[in-house]
């Protein structure tokens, strides 16, 4: 799934990343949401220890991942 995450962070559409793997769409969404949660926790940990550079890297990762349909409040718009 690393290639899928990398493509997503570089701006690929959801339909494009779905074609890159055999993983179900719902499983992809769940994995991306869990990854974003992990990055938020790592960002808070970096802040707690005072490592601003690392905190900024995690925050940058969050902004690249958290977009479009994967993080829509509801798929029933």
C-alpha atoms as one frame of an Amber mdcrd trajectory, in Angstrom:
protein
   0.000   0.000   0.000   2.998   2.319   0.167   2.755   3.090  -3.554  -0.941
   3.862  -3.129  -0.294   6.248  -0.223   2.540   7.899  -2.129   0.342   8.410
  -5.191  -2.458   9.829  -3.036  -0.076  12.275  -1.350   1.114  13.409  -4.770
  -2.447  14.266  -5.799  -3.805  11.134  -7.487  -7.565  10.723  -7.612  -9.315
   8.041  -5.584 -10.279   6.161  -8.740  -6.617   6.078  -9.776  -5.375   4.650
  -6.496  -8.165   2.052  -6.495  -6.835   0.733  -9.799  -3.353   0.410  -8.291
  -4.356  -2.307  -5.813  -6.715  -5.222  -5.285  -7.688  -3.906  -1.835 -11.365
  -3.004  -1.442 -12.267   0.689  -1.479 -13.594   0.608   2.084 -10.389  -0.990
   3.315  -8.361   1.734   1.609 -10.441   4.443   3.249 -10.066   2.782   6.657
  -6.284   2.469   6.190  -5.930   6.123   5.193  -8.007   7.273   8.164  -5.931
   5.158  10.540  -2.729   6.503   9.011  -3.965  10.068   9.477  -4.807   9.308
  13.119  -1.325   7.845  13.636   0.263  10.941  12.091  -1.787  13.192  14.411
  -0.604  11.202  17.436   3.007  11.342  16.233   2.646  15.086  15.672   1.417
  15.544  19.256   4.267  13.380  20.565   6.842  15.417  18.646   5.307  18.591
  20.054   5.415  17.159  23.585   9.148  16.474  23.347   9.810  19.841  21.723
  10.950  18.591  18.314   9.483  21.281  16.063  11.057  19.965  12.850   9.557
  16.514  13.336   6.210  18.025  14.339   6.170  20.042  11.104   6.976  16.958
   9.024   4.092  15.018  10.543   1.766  18.014  10.092   2.805  18.247   6.438
   2.016  14.561   6.004  -1.425  15.097   7.505  -2.223  17.900   5.059  -1.140
  15.757   2.113  -3.226  12.759   3.169  -6.365  14.470   4.467  -8.284  15.437
   1.335 -11.153  14.574  -0.977 -13.559  11.671  -0.654 -11.491   9.645   1.807
 -12.129  12.209   4.522 -15.619  13.319   3.521 -17.976  13.547   6.499 -20.414
  11.318   4.642 -20.325   9.400   1.396 -24.054  10.100   1.045 -23.810  13.733
  -0.041
